[in-house]
Amino acid sequence: MEMEAKPGERDSSGKRLDAGGNRPAGEEMARKPNILLITGERPCLGLMAEGVIRYVAGSLVGVETAGRSTRRDDPFCQWAMNEIGIDLSILQLEPLGRKDLRSFTHFILVDSSAEAFPLPEEARVEHWRLPDPAKVRGEPSERIVAYRIMRNRVERLAKALIARVLEGQDHVAAR
């Protein structure tokens, strides 16, 4: 049984309701931007982006990473992020199938293998198509350079995304 709001009460956002128990005209409840970073087999780049977004935007946006794989066995990924003070070990990683896609306002397809996932028709989607730094072979000192390059690229993309989302200038990419 749904309870009716009474005049003078407040809604869930703390706004005072009018005499009819409604929010005053023009005061729609704003939906906090909620970003889902979708990865394919290698979640490293999605986790990098989530770490940057959480660090830069704090609680202004919601952000999660999901994908086909939940493997977290990439020490170079964590190493590159530790260098800038971001700890990826605290981030949650779930299979995409466990996510309620309707709860997200923005979808970022981090790598090209993520493009096969079906998304809601009205979804705001960006395709980053980032290459996998794990494919670089060589000595550890050479491999970490590839991760640093990708970390810096992810950081630029994530900061630009945050600015667009918070300024309401986000876009719907062509599918």
Protein Blocks (a to p, Z undefined) as FASTA:
>chain_A
ZZdddehiacfkopacdfkopacehiacddddddddddfkblklmmmmmmmmmmmnmmmb
ccddddfbfcfcbfklmmmmmmnopafklpccddfklpcfklpcbdcdfbfklmmpccdf
klccddfkpacfklpgcdfklmmmmmmmmmmmmmmmmmmmmmmmmnopaccddZZ
